[in-house]
Structure formats: C-alpha cells, structure tokens
Amino acid sequence: MVVKKSGAGCFNPARRLQWDYRLGGVPRLVLATDEELMQIPDEIRKCVAFVARKNNDGSYDKGATVFLVGYPLFPSEPDGPHAFYAITARHVIEQVVEHGDGIPYCCINTRQDGIQFLPVPCDNWVFNEDERVDVAVAHIPLDARTVDFRIMPTSMFMNSMVMETEKVGIGDDLFFPGLFRPRPGEAVNLPIIRIGNIAAMPSEPIRSEEWGIVPRAYLIEARSIGGLSGSPVFWSSGIGRVRGDDLAALSLGRSPIYLIGLIHGHYNAQGKIWDYDSDPVLDGSAKTSENAGIAIVVPVSDILDTLNVSRLESQREEFRQQVALQRLAESAVLDTHTLPPES
C-alpha cells in the first residue's frame, strides 16, 4: 500500500482507500485524497536517480539521469522476485568513463534523508547490440533498508496493444523527471519534472553529423536541457481524456501512465543534435547552445531489447535458479515442521 504524507506527523482525514490505475493501468489500493490521484505519483520521481563522476579531489559532479526498473524473474509472478536494473543513455556512461575516474556512480537518496554514491563499474553496463541505439543497462544491487527508491515495473512499458487502445499519437502529453543542474539538491536528490508533447512518431532514421544515425526516435516538443540525458519519458492519457465511450477514463486515478522511451538529446538552433557528447559537466567543456525546442527520445522498444540481450538473460537465469533453490530449501524446512512426531 502506498501512503502519502501531507506533512510531517500530519493525518489527512480526506484520505480514503481508493483504486489507483495510474502506473501502467495496474490496479493498486492506495490511501489518498481525490487531489492526490490527479497528480503525478511519487513513485515516478523516486524511480529516478542521477549519474555522477568522481573528481580527483574526491568530490562528485552530477551530470545526467538514470532510472530504476524491475524485471520479473517469473512472468507468471508479476508480484514475485525481480531483477533490478539501472537504465540511462549509452553516451552518458561513455562520457563518465572517459572523463571521470573511469567508474560511473549512481547517486541515490537514502532513507536517512541523505544521498549515496553507488559505484557501478563500466564492466557492469550492457549496451544494445545495435551500437547506434543510445541505451545502457546495468544490474544494480539495491538495499531497500537503506536506500529510498521505487522500481518501475516493466508493466509500465508502452507496447503496441496499449498504443492501439489508447490511440497514442502526435500531440499527446508527455512528462519526464530528471536532473536540473542548477539545483540538483545538496542533501538529497531533487529531480524536476518537465513536460512536452509528441511532435513526430518514429518513422525513419535520424541522421546527425555528430551521432551518426539514430535508427528509431520520437521527436517531442520540449525544451530538453543538459542533465536530462537518460531521463525516462512517460506518456499520460491526461485526466480529461475519454477513450471512445469509456467515460470511466474521467474517474480519478484512472489515467494510465506508460514509459515511452528515454531522452537522447535535443536539437540546437542550427539543427544539430546537442547534448550527446558535449556535456559541460560530464566532459568538462564549457560549450553552450541555443535549444531549438525539439528533443529526441529513444523508444521503449529499444530499452526492452537491451534488457533482453543474452548476457542479461543468462544472468536472470542464474537468479531464477537461486530463487528455486531457496524455495526448495524453505519447503524442506516447512516439511520437517509438519511431520508427525516419532512414536
């Protein structure tokens, strides 16, 4: 159950148990007010962390965004054990490895109102088999007792069935949480949420002198900025959108949210793709560029393809075997407690 606080030590009598369908249309029973069910869920901000590099003096620079995803080990058990992954843009990891101490760090909030810089060695990061796809994935160990985070389930990934049912297309609302470098947060991470709209659907490759060819991408109307590289991009039906004759879509908490992709970069005023390898924090440069207002989003299908590369699937098979052995051992212990006493 998800419980939101209106203030430290405060109890809001307007809260009541309600069904919440916002996270991928999966029903959850939450304690919330009507107003809270109209907002972006706290889980969206808490699935985001920051990518940082370590300087020679031991300090850290937060330069980009990473988000946390849970992949179910057993498809028949959506609420069962998951493998946890950090996902960001490939170019972000390549920049940190080149210009930092060689180790990317995930900066995550802790339960003690602080932050933890978790090293994720470059060997842990897996790229898409198509080197033109700007996606990087790493299995990440997370201790829920010390780290304050939420895992985005793969059930929130946009798929063809949802796109057809929801009539996803040009003009639809999007939002994306991520790093705002002028205010990253000192004691804790403070991600912001920016908004935009689909300007063009993935149809043909995008060609760039700097990046080469981006095989598939949404173009979105949004003023993407440095720091948002790797940010998850969410599609939302909006609180007032009616799908066909489904008047229930107007009900509170019934506007579904799906992951549609991640931020690759944006166009500058000269029409060049910016923010892919000219990052003033991650590579130490001092370049600036006027934003043209069009950002590039790698589709979620490329993220899923990267999660399903053979190396990660082999790793998940090892996890499945460990879970099976653990369950077998627990079953054996249970059986010994249910045996009749010896006569």
N, C-alpha and C positions, 0 to 999 in steps of 0.2 A: 504494500500500500504506500502511496506517495502522499506525504503530508507537507503542506506548505505553511510557512510561518508568516504572519502579518507583522511581526515584530518580536524582539526578544522577550520571551516569557509571556506573550500575549495569546489569548484564546479568542478566536473569532466565532461568535455564535451563528454567523450566517453560513458557515461551512456545513456541508452535509455530504453524505456518501452519494456519489454520482458516477455514472459510467463515462469514461473518457476514451474517445476513439482517435485522438489526435496523432499518436505515434504509429504511423503505418496502418491505421484503421483497426488495430488490435484492441479489443475492449479491455480496459483496466478500471478497477474500482478505486476511486480516489476520494479523499476528503477535501472538498474545495468549494469556493463560492462560485456563483454564476460568472462573475467578472474574471476570476482566475481561469476559467475554462475558455475564455475568449482570448487569452494571452498565449504567447509562445511558451511552451513548457520549460521548466527549469532544467529538465534533462538535456535540452538542446545545448544550452550553454555549458553544462557540466560534461558533455562528451567531447569538449574542445580543450586542447592544451596548446602549449607553444613550443616551437623548436628553437633551441638556443645553441650558440657556440661558446666555447670557453676560451678566454683570453690568456695571454702569458702571465698576467698578474693575478690570475685566479678568479677574476670576475666573469660574469656571463652577459652575453647580449642576446636578447630575444629577437628573432628575426622573421619568423613565419609561423604558420598554424599547422597543427596536426589534430586528427580526431580519432576517437577510440571506437572500435567496432567489435561486437561479439559474434562469432561464427559458431552455430550449434554443432556439436560433435555428432549428434544423432538426429537426423531430420525428423524422426518420429517423436522427438522430445524437445519441442521448442522452448520449454522451460527447464530443460536439463543442463548438463555441463556445456560450457562454451570455451572456445579458444579466443583469447583477447589479442587484438591487433591494433597497432598504431598505423595510421594512413596519412600520407601527405603527398606533395608533388615531388617527383623524382629530382627536379632541378634543385630543390631546397636541400636535399641530402647531399647532392654533389657539391653544392657551394660550401656547406659546413665542413665537409671532408677536406676540401681544397684550401679553405681559408681559416679554419679553426684549428683545434688541436688534433683533428682527424676523427673526432668522435661526436656524432650528433647527440644532443641532450633533449629529452622531453621534460619540459617544465610543467609540473602538475601540482594543483592545490592539495594541501594536506588537511586532515580533519582538525588539526590544531591551529587553523587559520594561518597557515604558512605555505611555503612552496618547497617542492623537492625537485632537484635536477637529476633525473634518472638517465644514466648513460645507456644508449642503445648503439652498440658498436656497428660500424659500417657493414661488417660481415653478416649482421642480422637482417639487413634490409634486402628485400627482394623486389626486383623491378619487373615490369611487364615484359613478356617475351618479344614484343614489338618495341624496339628501342625508341620509336617515335612517340610512344604513349607516356605521358608525364605522370606516372603513378609509382609510388614506393610504399611497400608494406613491410612491417616487421612484427613478429610475435613479441609481445611485451608482458613481462610478469608484473602484475598489479596486486598489491595487498590492500584489500578493502578495509582493513582495520586501521590503516594509517593514511591512505590516500582518498581524497574526496573527489569521486568521479562517477560518471554514468556511462554505460556502454550502449552504443547504438546497435540494436538488433538488425540482422540482415533482412528481417521482415519489413524494415523501413526503406529498403532499396526499391526504387521505381522499376517496374517491369512493364512488358508490352500489354499485359492484361489490364493493369491499372491505367496505363496511358490511354487505352481504348475506352475503358469505363468512364474515366474522368475527363476524357476529351482534352488531354493536355496539348497545348499549342501556343502559338505566338500571342504575346500579351499577358500570359499567366503570371501570377505573382510568385516571386522567389525571395528568399532571405538567406543570409549566410553569416554565421558567427565567426569571429576571428580576432587577430591581433591588431590593435591600433597603436602604432609605435610611440606616438607622443604620450600615451597613457597606458602602458602595458600592465600597470599595477606593480607596486613595490613589495608589499607584504604578501599579497595574493595576486593571482592572475585575474585580470578584469577584461574578459573578451567583450567586444561590442557586437552588435548585430546590424548589418546593412541590408538594404532591400533593393530589389530590381525587378525586371520583367524579361521574359523570353523575347529576344529580338529576332532570332533565327534558329530553326531546328537543325540538328546535324544532318547534312545532306551531301556535302562534298568536302574534300580535304582543304585545310587552310595552309597556305604557303607563306613562309616567312624567311627572310634572309638570315635572321638570327637563329631561329629554331630549326629550320628545315621545313618538314611537312608535318602538320598535326592531322592525323588521319580522320578523326571524328571530333566534333566540338559543337556545343551550343554557343551562340553569341547572345549575350544578355546586356540589356540596358542597365548599367550600374557603374558607379564610379569606384571600381576596384582600386586599391592602393597597395603599396608595398607592405608586407606583413600579412596580407590575406592569401598569399600563395599557399595552396594546400587546404584552404578552408572548405568545409563541406557546404554544398549548396542545396537548399531544401525548396521543394515545390509545395505550395499550400493552396487548397481549393478556396480559401477565404471563408469568413464566417457567413457571408451573404450569398454564396453561390449555390444555385439549385441545379442538380444534375438530372435533367429530364423531368420526370414527375416526382422525384424524390424530395418531397417537402421536408423530410426529416433532416436533410442536409443543413437546414436552418437551425437545427437544435444545437444548443450549446455543447461543446466538446465533441461534435461530430464532423468537424472539418479536418480531414486527414492531412498528415504531413509526410512527405516521402523525400528521401535523398535522391537528387537527380544527377549529382556529379561533384567535382571539386574545382576550385579556382586554379587555372594555369597561369594567367596573366591578363594584361589588357593592352589595348592599342593606345599609342600616343597620338598627338595631334598630327604627326607626319605619316600616320598609318602603319607604323612599325609596332611589332609586338614587344611590349615592355614588361620588365619585372621577372623575366625568366632567368637571366644571368647577370643582371646589373643591379644587384641588390645592395644598397648602401650600408646595410647592417651586416649582411652575411658575407660580402666580399670586400668590405672596407672602402668602396668607392664613394664618391660624393656627387654622383650624377643625379640630375633631376629631369623630369619630362612632364609636359602638359598632358593630362589624361583626356582621351577622346570620348570617354563615357561608355565604351563598349568593352566588356570583359569576355574572356574565353573560358569556357567550362568543359572539362573533360567528362564525358558521360559516365554514369554509374556502371554501365556495362563493362567499361574498361577496368573499373575498380574491381568488379566481381571476377573478371577474367584473371586479374593479377592475384586475387585471393585464391584462385583455383589452380595456380601453377603447380607443377608436380612436386616441387620442393616443399611447399606449404601443405599440400595434400598428404604427402608422406609423413610430415610432422604431425598432422592431425590424426593419422592412423596410429602413430605411436601413442598419442594421448588417449585414443579410444581403447587401445589395449591396456593402458594403465588403469583407466576407469573400470574396464571389465574385470581386471584382476582385483581391484579394490572392492568392487561389488561382490565378487566371488568370496573374498575373504570375509566381508561383512556378513554374507549369507551363511558362511560356515560357522561364524561365531554365534549367529542367531539360532542356527540349528542345534548347537550344543546346549543352549539355554532351554530349548523346548523338548529335549529328550526326556523320557520318563526316568525317574530315579532307579538305580540298580537295586534289585531285590537281594 
